[in-house]
Amino acid sequence: MLIHFNASSCIGFITSVATGSMLFAYLQYACGVFKIASYRIKNAIEIYTQSINLKNKKLVYKSLIYGIHIHRKAIMFSEYLISNFEMSFMFLIAFGVLTLSLNTFRLFQILSSKYNIQELLLISIITFDCFTYMFFANFIGQEIIDHYNLIFITAYEIQWYITPLYIQKFILFLLLRGNKSFGLNVGGLFVSSLQCFATLANASLSYFVLMYSVGN
């Protein structure tokens, strides 16, 4: 039964890798857009500090507005991706935890008895790939969080205090917006991040221990 499950695991894993690779590329694009927004904010203040005139004041204000607009577009793009693949992500999370637990259990069984080297190699590859896939799925979520926060870190570090009052208010509003966290929320249960990866890996280990204790 486990051999049949491993065959289906391979097919499911290959499909999920193809989908995951595409989403990884899209979310890397979102990270780039977040970074562009941060650069816009930083560049706007640098323009103001280099030369203060009416033309530069208008340019600074436009750059700040464009930076916020780009940042909002990156948020909307990320949310759009997650909303369209939310059910798939929920399935992949459950499938990944179950597959990792069962294959770890099977790997332990094989190592505890006379084992077939081919089956050992197959199970080891599947287990490693599931673990790696789960890590990168949460790693890109952590990247989104870090790049989202980058604009607020940039706004905090720039010399906003030497700008006119209306720009200072603009920056203050931006800093206050940073109190609201953002991440790839999956079904309201998980936020893709390295912390989520640790939670899922711990859950897989717990299920493995349960199966091992029941099996013995």
C-alpha positions in Angstrom: 0.0 0.0 0.0 2.8 2.4 0.9 4.5 1.6 -2.5 1.4 2.6 -4.3 1.2 5.7 -2.1 4.8 6.5 -3.0 4.0 6.2 -6.7 1.1 8.6 -6.4 3.4 10.8 -4.2 5.9 11.1 -7.1 3.2 12.2 -9.6 1.6 14.6 -7.1 5.0 16.0 -6.2 6.1 16.6 -9.8 2.8 18.4 -10.5 3.2 20.5 -7.3 6.8 21.4 -8.2 5.7 22.6 -11.7 3.0 24.8 -10.1 5.2 25.9 -7.3 8.0 26.9 -9.6 5.6 29.2 -11.6 4.3 30.8 -8.4 7.8 31.2 -7.0 8.7 33.2 -10.2 5.6 35.3 -9.8 6.3 36.0 -6.2 9.9 36.9 -6.9 8.5 39.4 -9.3 6.4 40.8 -6.5 9.5 41.1 -4.3 11.1 43.1 -7.1 8.2 45.4 -7.2 8.3 46.0 -3.4 12.0 46.8 -3.8 11.3 49.3 -6.6 8.8 51.0 -4.3 11.4 51.3 -1.5 14.0 52.7 -4.0 11.4 55.3 -5.1 11.0 56.5 -1.5 14.7 56.6 -0.8 15.5 58.3 -4.1 12.8 61.0 -3.5 14.4 62.2 -0.3 17.9 62.0 -1.7 16.8 64.3 -4.6 15.5 66.8 -2.0 18.7 66.8 0.1 20.9 67.3 -3.0 19.1 70.5 -4.3 16.1 72.3 -2.9 14.0 74.1 -5.5 10.5 74.2 -6.7 11.1 71.7 -9.4 12.7 69.2 -7.0 9.9 69.6 -4.5 7.4 68.6 -7.1 9.6 65.7 -8.2 10.0 64.5 -4.6 6.2 64.5 -4.0 5.6 62.6 -7.3 8.2 60.0 -6.5 6.7 59.5 -3.0 3.2 59.0 -4.5 4.6 56.7 -7.2 6.4 54.7 -4.5 3.2 54.2 -2.5 1.3 53.3 -5.6 3.8 50.7 -6.7 3.8 49.3 -3.2 0.0 48.9 -3.2 0.2 47.2 -6.6 2.6 44.7 -5.3 0.3 44.0 -2.4 -2.7 43.5 -4.7 -0.7 41.3 -7.0 0.4 39.0 -4.1 -3.1 38.8 -2.7 -4.5 38.0 -6.1 -2.1 35.1 -6.5 -2.9 33.7 -3.1 -6.7 34.1 -3.5 -6.6 32.2 -6.8 -4.5 29.3 -5.5 -5.7 29.2 -1.9 -7.5 25.9 -2.1 -4.5 24.4 -4.0 -2.2 25.7 -1.2 -4.4 24.2 1.5 -4.3 20.8 -0.3 -0.5 21.0 -0.8 0.1 21.8 2.9 -2.0 18.8 4.0 -0.5 16.6 1.3 3.0 17.8 2.1 2.7 17.1 5.9 1.1 13.7 5.3 3.6 12.7 2.6 6.6 13.8 4.7 5.3 11.9 7.8 4.5 8.6 5.9 7.8 8.6 3.9 9.8 9.3 7.1 8.0 6.5 8.8 8.7 4.2 5.8 12.3 5.3 5.7 12.7 4.4 9.3 11.0 1.0 8.7 13.4 0.2 5.8 16.5 1.2 7.9 15.3 -1.0 10.8 15.1 -4.2 8.7 16.7 -5.8 5.6 16.1 -3.2 3.0 16.1 -2.9 -0.8 18.6 -0.3 -1.8 16.4 1.0 -4.7 13.4 1.5 -2.4 15.6 3.2 0.2 17.0 5.5 -2.4 13.5 6.3 -3.8 12.0 7.0 -0.3 15.1 9.1 0.7 14.7 11.3 -2.5 10.9 11.7 -2.0 11.4 12.6 1.7 14.2 15.1 0.9 12.3 16.7 -1.9 9.1 17.1 0.2 11.2 18.7 2.9 12.9 21.0 0.4 9.7 21.9 -1.3 8.0 22.8 1.9 11.0 25.0 2.9 11.1 26.9 -0.4 7.3 27.4 -0.4 7.6 29.1 3.0 10.9 30.8 2.1 9.3 32.8 -0.6 6.5 33.8 1.8 9.2 35.1 4.2 10.8 37.0 1.3 7.4 38.7 0.6 7.1 39.7 4.2 10.7 41.1 4.3 10.3 43.0 1.1 6.9 44.4 2.2 8.6 45.7 5.3 11.5 47.1 3.4 9.6 50.3 2.4 8.9 51.1 6.1 12.5 50.4 7.1 13.6 52.7 4.3 11.1 55.4 5.3 12.5 55.2 8.9 16.1 55.4 7.9 16.0 58.3 5.4 16.5 61.9 6.5 12.7 62.7 6.5 13.2 65.2 9.3 14.8 67.7 7.0 11.9 67.7 4.6 9.0 70.2 4.6 6.1 69.5 7.0 3.8 68.1 4.4 6.4 65.5 3.4 7.0 64.6 7.0 3.3 64.0 7.5 3.4 61.8 4.4 6.3 59.8 5.8 4.6 59.6 9.2 1.5 58.2 7.6 3.6 55.6 5.8 5.3 54.6 9.0 2.0 54.1 10.7 0.9 51.9 7.8 3.8 49.7 8.6 2.2 48.6 11.9 -0.2 46.5 9.8 1.5 43.2 9.0 1.2 41.6 5.6 2.0 38.0 4.4 0.8 35.2 2.2 -2.2 34.2 4.2 -3.5 30.7 3.3 -7.1 30.1 4.3 -6.7 32.2 7.4 -4.8 29.4 9.1 -1.2 29.8 7.8 1.0 32.7 6.9 3.8 31.5 4.6 7.0 32.2 6.5 10.0 30.4 8.0 8.1 30.2 11.3 5.3 28.4 9.4 7.9 26.0 7.9 9.1 25.2 11.4 5.5 24.5 12.5 4.7 22.2 9.6 8.0 20.3 10.0 7.2 19.9 13.7 3.7 18.6 12.8 5.2 16.1 10.3 7.6 14.9 13.0 4.8 14.6 15.5 2.7 12.4 13.1 5.7 10.3 12.4 6.3 9.7 16.1 2.6 8.8 16.5 2.7 6.3 13.7 5.9 4.8 15.0 4.5 4.4 18.5 1.3 2.8 17.1 3.2 0.6 14.7 5.2 -0.8 17.6 
